[in-house]
Structure formats: C-alpha cells, structure tokens
Amino acid sequence: MKIPKTVKFTSVIIGLSLAGCSIQNTLSLGVDDPCASLKGIVADYPSGFEAYRGSSNSFSSVTVYNAKEQIIRGHCEVWSWANNDSAYVCSGNTPNDEVATTRYNTAVNWMGQCLGDSWSSTEGERTRDGMNAGMVTRFSAAEAGKPNVSVHKVAFRGDSAVYVYVGTPSRLAEF
C-alpha cells in the first residue's frame, strides 16, 4: 500500500513537534498538500513569488512578506531584495542540535521525495566566521530557470535552527 505524501509529511510534522516538545516549539502544517504547495512555490519563482506575498515589512535592503501559503504554519516568508531577487524561506528554531539534526534529516528526505528524480542534491558543511555552522543539502533542477531549493541545519554558538530556502542560487551562501 502506497502512503500518500500528505500523510507522510503530516507524520513528519508530528514527529518534529514531538522531538521538540520540551519547549513550546511545535510545528504544524499550513496547507493540505505540502508537496503540491512546494511545487507551486517553485513554479512561481520567475514572478518573485508574487502569488505568495502577503503583508510586508520593508527594511533598507529587503522587503519581508508574510507568506500567504505556508508549508509550515507561521514559519514562512517571502524575502524580496531591491534587485528583483526573491526567496521563499521557512525557518524553525530548535531547542538543541539533536532536534535540529532530526528535523534536518526528515526535511531533506521529504524534499527529495517531493521534488523527484529530475532534481539532484548535494550535501555539505555550512561555515560562518571560519567555523563549522551546520549542514546544508541543496537541490537543483537540470531545467534552466528553476530556483535552487535547500534545507539548512544551522548550529552556531549554541543556537540551532532548520531553514528551507527556495530562490536564487547566488543567495545560497547566506542561508
């Protein structure tokens, strides 16, 4: 029996929430079909995620929009820079590196299944100030014009978080 992707992802979210239940850091789905949502977000990349932009806060170099459609409820935004460069970003802090590792591995596995075989992935270390700052898995499509999609486990100076990034490859070093 094949388990639908929404059931798999719902199980992932429940597992991630339980892994972090020692603090009030639970995650919940913001959409009925997260894989279909991710594919829609990727497809909207050429327009700068225009269909996903909600209310905004403007800063000197970037405008941050609340995402109208959030794969993870309350944790996703669209970032838009002045040079017409945009990214869809979801993030979640974790209580420790162990929870971050669990969330990261789960997100990478789900992302790979959702994106499918036409996307390749590479994993590597993140560095900041010359120190190891976690791990990153980057997914890229062979088809031109597609954004890069990546999952980041950030562990730096005692802080832990997991990020999902959909956007321009040139910004990947920042996330």
Secondary structure, 3 states (H helix, E strand, C coil): CCCCHHHHHHHHHHHHHHHCCCCCCCCCECCCCHHHHHHHHHHCHHHCCHHHEEEEEECCCEEEEEECCCCECCCEEEEEECCCCEEEEEEEEECCHHHHHHHHHHHHHHHHHHHCCCEEEEEEEEEECCEEEEEEEEEEECCCCCCEEEEEEEEECCEEEEEEEEECHHHHHHC
